[in-house]
Amino acid sequence: MKHFSTVQKVLGLLLMVFSVTMLPPVAVALLYGDGGGMPFVYAFLVLLGAGLVIWLPVARVREDLRLRDGFLVVVLFWVALGFAGAVPFLLSPEPDLSATDAVFESLSGLTTTGATVILGIDELPHSVLWYRQQLQWLGGMGIIVLAVAVLPMLGVGGMQLYRAETPGPMKDAKLTPRITETAKALWFIYLWLTVACALAYWAAGMSPFDAVGHAFSTVAIGGFSTHDASIGYYDSTLIEMVAVVFMLLSGVNFALHFVALRRFNLRAYAQDSEFRFYLFLLAVTTVIVSVALYYTNTYIFWDDAITQGLFQVVSIGTTTGFTTAQFYTWPPFIEIMLLFLAFVGGCAGSTGGGIKVIRVLLLIKQGMREIGRLIHPNAQLPVRIGDKVINHRIIDAVWGFFSLYVATFVIMYLALAATGLDLITAFSAVAACMNNLGPGLATVGAHYFDMHDPGIWILCFAMLLGRLEIFTLLVLLTPAFWRR
């Protein structure tokens, strides 16, 4: 029972810390005089009280967390904060959300999915708008620390592929000697990237409020906006290009940013196989989409086809989910291509969702090796990233992840289709939520307002599953985990 007490203690502390995040929206409400501050004050008191009630009985417990407890803490971290984050939405008169929709909006923010059930975002109080953007920013930082500092210790997640296994800048076993120092270093990069993004948006023509709000969701690869029309609201090519630059940067492994900054050497990026493949995928897809948009007469001028194609490819390819156009009304070939690009997602150790670029790269290399084995049955053909041979256990882990990913995707797709949704909506909704993308196709292209409650709960599970790299969540559902 001691170990459960330790988990309970961590959960109580977590809720108390999270309650403090209810105070900035109160300050925003006072600054803009929008009258929306009290729900956040009540939410602060409720969450602080709940955290104290959970923490006080076990405050004196002194026990180190085991590996097994780590899985439980990580899952509880996202589930508990998902429900805690819903409290202000439930208490606020605007937007008027049911409990189910409030949990969906909160989880969508924290997992940086960016799917929304809210209509009339432009009319919301500034305090609620700020809170939605803030949720994504906090979730994004949680993801970075989770991916780079926590999950490798549990033996799951994309970053283990780098730990002493890949060449070049990532061959160090740790970024810094202590996990707390690693977390601080990542916070520093994340914070300054956010500041730079906000200043760039402001200089490009956004209001200070919108600039900060969109910087929060851009660097978090979230996709929430302070306007219903998203980035398209501004009708500004300059703002769109600022977004493209920072979406690209945020989709890169933050550990790679750390190494490049520490060494003051951009060569770290050029030497990284995942980074090169990431840029290659986005560049090739941009060319194909831009050409298709022009020759299908979706856009009659080349500059429109190229800027719209580039923005939407980077937005969906990094799983941000900003929109400048109704891409879900584009020719079906482009829609499906963009949706499949989101399955690849960002780099490991980034705020992006999806399978992750490094895993896809390894799957391709493993496939090529099997073709080589057919031609040369007796040859020793190792899988390499750069000049480093990848351990077969890493390859096994990637195949295991991929098979579980496909299996769980199919199950949720069938479950959603069984609720009566058309197949395109069901497929794209699961894809958009499991890859933490946000916008889907058909009836979930613009929003999820029309989604029924059973569908909402299936998609909440999909968002968590995608964000927690599948293994972390599914391991809790196995009987072996709960045996003593």
C-alpha positions in Angstrom: 0.0 0.0 0.0 3.0 2.3 0.6 3.6 2.6 -3.1 0.0 3.6 -3.8 0.4 6.2 -1.0 3.4 7.6 -2.9 1.3 7.8 -6.1 -1.5 9.5 -4.1 1.0 12.0 -2.7 2.3 12.9 -6.1 -1.3 13.3 -7.4 -2.3 15.6 -4.6 0.8 17.8 -5.1 0.1 17.9 -8.8 -3.5 19.1 -8.3 -2.3 21.8 -5.9 0.3 23.0 -8.4 -2.2 22.9 -11.2 -4.7 25.0 -9.2 -2.3 28.0 -9.4 -2.8 28.0 -13.2 -6.3 29.2 -12.6 -5.0 32.6 -11.4 -3.6 34.1 -14.7 -7.1 34.0 -16.4 -8.4 35.9 -13.3 -5.8 38.6 -14.0 -6.8 38.7 -17.7 -10.5 39.0 -16.7 -9.6 42.0 -14.5 -7.4 43.6 -17.1 -10.1 43.4 -19.8 -13.1 43.8 -17.5 -14.9 40.9 -19.1 -16.6 39.6 -15.9 -15.3 36.1 -16.5 -12.9 35.9 -13.5 -15.1 34.3 -10.8 -15.3 30.8 -12.4 -11.5 30.6 -12.3 -11.4 31.7 -8.6 -13.9 29.0 -7.8 -11.9 26.5 -9.8 -8.7 27.5 -8.0 -10.4 26.9 -4.6 -11.9 23.6 -5.7 -8.7 22.1 -7.1 -6.5 23.4 -4.3 -8.9 21.9 -1.8 -9.1 18.6 -3.7 -5.3 18.5 -3.8 -5.0 19.1 -0.1 -7.6 16.4 0.7 -5.6 13.9 -1.4 -2.2 14.9 -0.2 -2.6 15.5 3.6 -3.3 11.8 4.6 0.0 10.7 2.9 2.1 13.8 3.4 4.5 12.0 5.7 5.0 9.0 3.4 8.7 8.7 2.3 9.0 6.1 -0.4 10.8 6.2 -3.8 8.6 5.6 -6.9 9.2 2.2 -8.6 9.2 1.8 -12.3 5.6 0.4 -12.2 4.5 3.5 -10.2 6.0 5.7 -12.9 3.5 4.4 -15.4 0.6 5.0 -13.0 1.8 8.5 -12.2 2.2 9.5 -15.9 -1.3 8.2 -16.8 -2.9 9.8 -13.7 -1.0 13.1 -14.6 -2.9 13.4 -17.9 -6.3 11.9 -16.8 -6.5 13.9 -13.5 -5.4 17.2 -15.2 -7.9 16.5 -18.0 -10.7 16.4 -15.6 -9.3 19.2 -13.4 -8.9 21.4 -16.5 -12.6 21.0 -17.3 -13.7 22.7 -14.0 -13.6 26.3 -15.3 -15.4 25.3 -18.5 -18.2 23.8 -16.3 -18.4 26.8 -14.1 -18.2 29.5 -16.8 -21.5 30.7 -18.4 -19.6 31.2 -21.6 -19.1 28.8 -23.2 -22.1 26.8 -21.9 -20.6 23.2 -22.0 -21.9 19.9 -20.7 -19.6 17.8 -18.5 -18.6 15.6 -21.4 -17.8 18.5 -23.7 -15.9 20.3 -20.9 -13.6 17.2 -20.4 -13.1 16.9 -24.2 -12.1 20.6 -24.5 -9.8 20.3 -21.5 -8.1 17.1 -22.7 -7.9 18.5 -26.2 -6.0 21.5 -24.8 -3.6 19.6 -22.5 -2.8 16.9 -25.1 -2.3 19.7 -27.6 -4.8 18.1 -30.0 -6.7 21.3 -30.7 -10.1 19.8 -31.5 -12.9 22.0 -30.2 -16.6 21.6 -29.4 -17.0 25.4 -29.0 -18.8 27.5 -31.6 -18.5 31.3 -31.5 -14.9 31.5 -30.2 -14.7 35.1 -31.2 -17.4 36.1 -28.7 -15.8 34.3 -25.7 -14.5 36.4 -22.8 -10.8 37.2 -22.9 -10.2 35.1 -19.7 -11.7 31.9 -21.3 -9.7 32.5 -24.5 -6.5 32.9 -22.5 -7.2 29.8 -20.5 -7.7 27.6 -23.6 -4.4 28.8 -25.1 -2.7 28.4 -21.7 -3.9 24.8 -21.4 -2.1 24.0 -24.6 1.1 25.7 -23.6 1.3 23.9 -20.3 0.4 20.6 -22.0 3.2 21.2 -24.5 5.8 21.6 -21.9 4.5 18.6 -20.0 4.9 16.6 -23.2 8.6 17.7 -23.7 9.6 16.8 -20.2 7.6 13.5 -20.5 9.2 12.6 -23.8 12.8 13.5 -23.0 13.1 13.1 -19.2 10.4 10.7 -18.0 9.4 8.1 -20.7 13.0 6.9 -21.4 13.3 5.9 -17.8 10.1 3.8 -18.2 11.5 2.3 -21.3 8.8 3.7 -23.6 8.5 6.7 -26.0 10.4 7.9 -29.0 13.4 9.3 -27.1 14.7 5.8 -26.1 15.6 5.4 -29.8 18.2 8.2 -29.3 19.6 7.1 -25.9 23.1 5.7 -26.8 21.6 4.2 -30.0 21.8 6.9 -32.6 24.8 8.8 -34.0 25.9 12.4 -33.9 24.6 14.9 -31.4 22.2 12.5 -29.6 24.7 9.8 -28.6 25.0 11.1 -25.0 23.0 9.0 -22.6 21.7 12.1 -20.9 21.3 15.8 -21.9 22.5 16.8 -18.4 23.5 14.7 -15.4 20.3 15.2 -13.5 16.7 14.9 -14.7 15.8 18.2 -12.9 18.5 20.0 -14.9 17.3 18.4 -18.1 13.7 19.6 -17.4 15.1 23.2 -16.6 17.1 23.3 -19.8 14.0 22.2 -21.9 11.8 24.8 -20.1 14.4 27.4 -21.0 14.3 26.6 -24.7 10.5 26.2 -24.7 10.0 29.6 -22.9 12.4 31.5 -25.2 10.9 29.9 -28.3 7.4 31.1 -27.1 8.7 34.6 -26.4 10.3 34.8 -29.9 7.1 33.5 -31.5 4.9 36.0 -29.7 7.2 38.9 -30.7 7.2 37.8 -34.3 3.4 37.5 -34.4 3.1 41.0 -32.8 5.5 42.5 -35.3 3.6 40.8 -38.2 0.4 42.5 -37.2 -1.4 40.6 -34.4 -2.7 42.3 -31.3 -0.5 41.6 -28.2 -3.2 39.4 -26.7 -3.6 37.3 -29.9 0.2 37.2 -30.4 0.8 35.7 -27.0 -2.2 33.3 -27.3 -1.2 32.0 -30.7 2.5 31.7 -29.6 1.3 29.5 -26.8 -0.5 27.1 -29.2 2.1 27.3 -32.0 5.1 26.3 -29.8 2.9 23.6 -28.1 1.9 22.3 -31.6 -1.6 22.7 -30.3 -3.8 24.5 -32.8 -6.3 26.3 -30.5 -7.0 29.9 -31.8 -8.7 32.9 -30.4 -10.8 33.1 -33.5 -13.2 30.6 -35.2 -11.4 31.1 -38.5 -8.0 30.3 -36.9 -5.0 31.9 -38.6 -7.2 32.5 -41.6 -8.9 35.3 -39.6 -5.9 37.6 -40.3 -5.7 37.0 -44.1 -2.0 37.8 -43.8 0.8 35.9 -45.7 3.4 37.3 -43.3 1.5 35.9 -40.2 1.1 32.6 -42.0 4.9 32.4 -42.7 5.7 33.3 -39.1 3.5 30.4 -38.0 5.2 28.1 -40.5 8.7 28.9 -39.1 7.7 28.3 -35.5 5.6 25.2 -36.3 8.6 23.7 -38.0 10.9 24.6 -35.1 8.5 23.2 -32.5 8.1 19.9 -34.5 11.9 19.3 -34.1 13.3 17.2 -31.2 13.9 19.7 -28.3 16.9 17.7 -27.3 18.4 18.6 -30.7 17.7 22.3 -30.0 19.4 21.9 -26.7 22.6 20.3 -28.2 22.7 22.9 -31.0 22.4 25.8 -28.5 24.9 24.2 -26.1 27.5 23.8 -28.8 26.6 27.0 -30.7 26.7 24.9 -33.8 23.9 24.5 -36.4 25.7 21.4 -37.8 23.9 19.4 -35.1 20.7 19.7 -37.2 22.4 18.7 -40.5 23.9 15.6 -38.9 20.6 14.4 -37.5 18.9 11.7 -39.7 15.5 12.3 -38.2 15.6 16.1 -38.8 16.7 15.6 -42.4 13.9 13.1 -43.1 11.4 15.4 -41.3 12.3 18.3 -43.7 12.3 16.0 -46.7 8.8 14.7 -46.0 7.4 18.1 -45.5 9.1 19.6 -48.6 8.0 16.8 -50.9 4.4 16.9 -49.7 4.3 20.7 -50.1 5.4 20.4 -53.7 2.8 17.7 -54.5 0.0 19.6 -52.6 0.8 23.0 -54.2 0.9 21.5 -57.7 -2.4 19.6 -57.1 -4.1 22.8 -55.7 -3.1 24.7 -58.9 -4.0 22.1 -61.5 -7.3 21.3 -59.9 -8.2 25.0 -60.0 -8.6 25.1 -56.2 -6.4 28.2 -56.5 -6.0 29.9 -59.9 -2.7 31.7 -59.0 0.6 29.9 -58.2 1.4 32.1 -55.2 -1.9 31.3 -53.5 -1.4 27.6 -54.3 2.1 27.6 -52.9 1.4 29.6 -49.7 -1.8 27.7 -48.9 -0.1 24.4 -49.7 3.0 25.1 -47.6 1.0 26.4 -44.6 -1.5 23.5 -44.5 1.2 20.8 -45.1 3.4 22.2 -42.2 0.3 22.7 -39.9 -1.0 19.2 -40.5 2.3 17.5 -40.9 3.5 18.7 -37.5 0.0 18.0 -36.1 -0.5 21.6 -35.1 -3.9 21.9 -36.7 -4.1 25.6 -37.6 -6.1 26.4 -40.7 -6.1 29.3 -43.2 -8.6 27.6 -45.6 -11.3 24.9 -45.4 -8.8 22.2 -46.5 -11.5 19.5 -45.8 -13.3 20.8 -48.9 -10.2 20.5 -51.1 -9.9 17.6 -53.7 -10.2 14.3 -51.8 -6.7 13.2 -52.9 -5.2 16.2 -51.0 -7.4 15.7 -48.0 -6.3 12.1 -47.5 -2.7 12.8 -48.3 -2.6 15.5 -45.6 -4.4 13.2 -43.1 -1.8 10.4 -43.7 1.0 12.9 -43.3 -0.3 13.6 -39.7 0.2 9.9 -39.0 3.9 10.5 -39.3 3.7 13.6 -37.1 6.6 15.5 -35.5 10.1 14.3 -34.3 10.6 12.3 -31.2 11.0 14.6 -28.2 8.9 17.4 -29.8 5.5 18.7 -28.9 4.2 17.1 -32.1 1.9 14.0 -32.2 1.7 11.1 -34.6 3.8 7.9 -34.8 7.0 10.2 -34.9 9.4 10.6 -37.7 12.2 8.5 -36.3 9.9 5.4 -36.0 8.7 5.8 -39.6 12.3 6.2 -40.8 13.2 3.0 -38.9 10.2 1.1 -40.3 11.2 2.1 -43.9 14.8 1.0 -43.3 13.7 -2.3 -41.8 11.4 -2.8 -44.8 14.3 -2.2 -47.2 16.5 -4.6 -45.2 13.9 -7.4 -45.7 13.8 -6.7 -49.4 17.6 -7.0 -49.4 17.4 -10.3 -47.5 15.1 -11.7 -50.2 17.8 -11.0 -52.8 20.8 -12.0 -50.6 19.5 -14.6 -48.0 22.8 -15.1 -46.3 24.0 -11.5 -46.1 24.3 -9.6 -42.8 22.3 -6.5 -43.4 22.1 -4.3 -40.3 19.7 -1.3 -40.0 21.7 1.9 -39.8 20.9 5.5 -38.8 23.7 7.5 -40.1 26.8 5.3 -39.5 25.4 3.7 -36.3 23.9 0.2 -36.3 20.6 0.0 -34.6 20.1 -2.7 -32.0 17.5 -5.3 -32.9 15.6 -4.7 -29.7 15.0 -1.1 -30.8 13.6 -2.4 -34.1 11.4 -4.9 -32.3 10.1 -2.1 -30.0 9.2 0.0 -33.1 7.4 -2.9 -34.7 5.6 -3.6 -31.5 4.6 0.1 -31.2 3.4 0.2 -34.8 1.3 -3.0 -34.5 -0.4 -1.8 -31.3 -0.9 1.6 -32.9 -2.7 0.1 -35.9 -4.7 -2.4 -33.8 -6.0 0.3 -31.4 -6.7 2.7 -34.3 -8.8 0.0 -36.0 -10.7 -0.8 -32.8 -11.6 2.8 -32.1 -12.5 3.4 -35.7 -14.9 0.5 -35.6 -16.3 1.7 -32.2 -16.9 5.2 -33.6 -18.5 3.8 -36.8 -20.7 1.6 -34.7 -22.2 4.7 -33.1 -23.7 5.6 -36.5 -21.1 8.1 -37.9 -20.3 8.0 -41.6 -17.0 6.2 -42.3 -15.0 9.3 -43.4 -16.0 11.2 -40.3 -15.2 8.3 -38.1 -11.8 7.5 -39.7 -10.7 11.1 -39.7 -11.9 11.9 -36.2 -9.9 8.9 -34.7 -6.9 9.9 -36.9 -7.1 13.5 -35.9 -7.4 12.8 -32.1 -5.0 9.8 -31.9 -2.4 11.8 -33.8 -3.2 14.9 -31.7 -3.9 16.9 -34.8 -7.4 18.4 -34.1 -9.3 19.1 -37.4 -10.5 16.1 -39.3 -12.6 15.7 -42.5 -16.4 15.8 -43.3 -18.4 16.8 -40.2 -15.4 17.2 -38.0 -13.5 19.4 -40.4 -14.2 22.7 -38.6 -15.3 21.6 -35.1 -16.6 18.6 -33.0 -19.7 20.4 -31.9 -22.0 17.9 -33.6 -20.3 14.8 -32.2 -22.5 12.8 -29.8 -21.4 11.9 -26.2 -20.3 8.3 -26.9 -18.1 9.5 -29.7 -16.6 12.3 -27.6 -15.5 9.7 -24.9 -14.0 7.4 -27.5 -12.1 10.4 -28.9 -11.0 11.4 -25.4 -9.4 8.0 -25.0 -7.8 8.3 -28.5 -6.2 11.7 -27.5 -4.8 10.2 -24.3 -3.6 7.1 -26.1 -1.8 9.1 -28.8 -0.2 11.5 -26.3 1.0 8.7 -24.0 2.7 6.8 -26.8 0.2 3.9 -26.4 2.4 1.6 -24.3 2.2 3.8 -21.3 -1.6 3.7 -21.2 -2.2 0.1 -22.4 0.2 -1.4 -19.8 -2.2 -0.3 -17.1 -5.0 -2.3 -18.8 -3.0 -5.6 -18.4 -3.7 -7.9 -15.5 0.1 -8.5 -15.0 0.5 -4.8 -14.1 -1.7 -5.1 -11.0 -0.3 -8.4 -9.7 1.9 -8.0 -6.6 
